[in-house]
Amino acid sequence: MDVLDWLLDSDPAIRWQVLHALTDAPAEEVAAERARIATDGWGAALLAEQAEDGLWDGGTYRPGWIPPERDGFDAWSGTHFTLQQLVDFGLDPTSPEARRAIARVRENVRWEHAGEPYFDGETEPCINGVVLTIATYFGETGDRVAETLADSRLGDGGWNCWAEYGARVSSFHSTICAVEGLRAWQHAGGSDPRVEETAAAGEEYLLARGLFRRRSDGSIPDPRMTMLSYPVRWYHDVLRGLEHFRLQDRRDPRLAEAVELVRSKRDAESRWVLENDHEGPVNVEFEMEGFPSQWLTLRALRVLRWWDGD
């Protein structure tokens, strides 16, 4: 089967993005496929899991059933990561289904950290960056989160979620979340000179390290960053970094090694394998680690098409 046919034999959340990014489909066909996310497949399944109080699985960051002593336990079925997934799906933010879901979140959902309203964010930049992406996508202001991120940048240009506990060296994972959110806020109309300076510094942090190497000696601090994952959650990897710079349309030569690393992972059928599944309970199952991934193939092909100018 041709790789495009294989990609189109999928959920509406993937199909509309394939039509938009990899084919010459008319805008009305793309829009019609995108509209199905709210009523068919994975998007409809996620929307149906939201409770009247705005929560998914009883909690904001993690599900409500996780006891405090398991604080480090990763689970992805709570409200925060479900909203991140709906953004990735491309759920139409103006649809009645989206407006109802977001109104419930805005009116009811509070952070476990200190009871802050969801769209005001909390303190950790990896969390706040994703909140800002979600807020701006769904038409919420996100101004307070943008200000918090601008105030929490470290001296080396990036962010670290452990900064409030003494960390002074930035993290790739925290930094990609922050710059994604800040650029999304700017593209949605947010304007603040500090945010431009802050976002640019965060991007420079990533570029100076080629998206996956230490600046000091060129070593790889976390091998997971060279492995392709989806959903990305709060984790950085080379494809997530390249997707960010694709959205900014910034072909910096320091991205070349990361591009070629992604290109080298293409199999004989022009597909990419899911190399790293960030395990944890989810509301909707997608793909299996070790098998060809429609999500990764879509993301890799559109990065390469952008980079190669094709």
ZIBEL-V871205 format. One record per backbone hydrogen bond with DSSP energy under -0.5 kcal/mol. CO is the residue of the C=O (numbers start at 1). NH is the residue of the N-H. If there is no record, write none. Layout:
co=CO nh=NH
co=CO nh=NH
//
This chain:
co=2 nh=6
co=3 nh=7
co=4 nh=8
co=5 nh=9
co=8 nh=10
co=11 nh=14
co=11 nh=15
co=12 nh=16
co=14 nh=18
co=15 nh=19
co=16 nh=20
co=17 nh=21
co=18 nh=22
co=18 nh=23
co=19 nh=23
co=19 nh=25
co=26 nh=29
co=26 nh=30
co=27 nh=31
co=28 nh=32
co=29 nh=33
co=30 nh=34
co=31 nh=35
co=32 nh=36
co=33 nh=36
co=34 nh=37
co=35 nh=38
co=36 nh=39
co=36 nh=40
co=37 nh=44
co=40 nh=43
co=40 nh=44
co=41 nh=45
co=42 nh=46
co=43 nh=47
co=44 nh=48
co=45 nh=49
co=46 nh=49
co=47 nh=50
co=49 nh=57
co=51 nh=54
co=55 nh=51
co=56 nh=59
co=57 nh=64
co=59 nh=56
co=59 nh=79
co=60 nh=80
co=63 nh=66
co=65 nh=67
co=67 nh=70
co=68 nh=71
co=70 nh=73
co=78 nh=82
co=79 nh=83
co=80 nh=84
co=81 nh=85
co=82 nh=86
co=83 nh=87
co=84 nh=88
co=85 nh=89
co=86 nh=90
co=86 nh=91
co=87 nh=90
co=92 nh=95
co=95 nh=99
co=96 nh=100
co=97 nh=101
co=98 nh=102
co=99 nh=103
co=100 nh=104
co=101 nh=105
co=102 nh=106
co=103 nh=107
co=104 nh=108
co=104 nh=109
co=105 nh=109
co=109 nh=118
co=111 nh=115
co=116 nh=111
co=117 nh=120
co=117 nh=121
co=118 nh=121
co=124 nh=128
co=125 nh=129
co=126 nh=130
co=127 nh=131
co=128 nh=132
co=129 nh=133
co=130 nh=134
co=131 nh=135
co=132 nh=136
co=133 nh=137
co=134 nh=138
co=135 nh=140
co=136 nh=139
co=142 nh=146
co=143 nh=147
co=144 nh=148
co=145 nh=149
co=146 nh=150
co=147 nh=151
co=148 nh=152
co=149 nh=152
co=154 nh=157
co=158 nh=154
co=159 nh=171
co=160 nh=163
co=162 nh=165
co=162 nh=167
co=163 nh=166
co=171 nh=159
co=171 nh=175
co=172 nh=176
co=173 nh=177
co=174 nh=178
co=175 nh=179
co=176 nh=180
co=177 nh=181
co=178 nh=182
co=179 nh=183
co=180 nh=184
co=181 nh=185
co=182 nh=186
co=183 nh=187
co=184 nh=188
co=185 nh=190
co=186 nh=189
co=192 nh=195
co=192 nh=196
co=193 nh=197
co=194 nh=198
co=195 nh=199
co=196 nh=200
co=197 nh=201
co=198 nh=202
co=199 nh=203
co=200 nh=204
co=201 nh=205
co=202 nh=206
co=203 nh=207
co=204 nh=208
co=205 nh=209
co=206 nh=209
co=206 nh=211
co=207 nh=210
co=209 nh=212
co=209 nh=213
co=214 nh=218
co=219 nh=214
co=219 nh=221
co=222 nh=225
co=223 nh=226
co=224 nh=227
co=225 nh=238
co=228 nh=275
co=228 nh=276
co=232 nh=235
co=237 nh=241
co=238 nh=242
co=239 nh=243
co=240 nh=244
co=241 nh=245
co=242 nh=246
co=243 nh=247
co=244 nh=248
co=245 nh=249
co=245 nh=250
co=246 nh=249
co=249 nh=251
co=250 nh=252
co=252 nh=255
co=253 nh=256
co=255 nh=259
co=256 nh=260
co=257 nh=261
co=258 nh=262
co=259 nh=263
co=260 nh=264
co=261 nh=265
co=262 nh=265
co=263 nh=266
co=267 nh=270
co=271 nh=267
co=272 nh=293
co=273 nh=275
co=274 nh=290
co=276 nh=230
co=276 nh=278
co=277 nh=279
co=281 nh=76
co=288 nh=291
co=291 nh=274
co=293 nh=272
co=293 nh=297
co=294 nh=298
co=295 nh=299
co=296 nh=300
co=297 nh=301
co=298 nh=302
co=299 nh=303
co=300 nh=304
co=301 nh=305
co=302 nh=306
co=303 nh=307
co=304 nh=308
co=305 nh=309
co=305 nh=310
co=306 nh=309
//
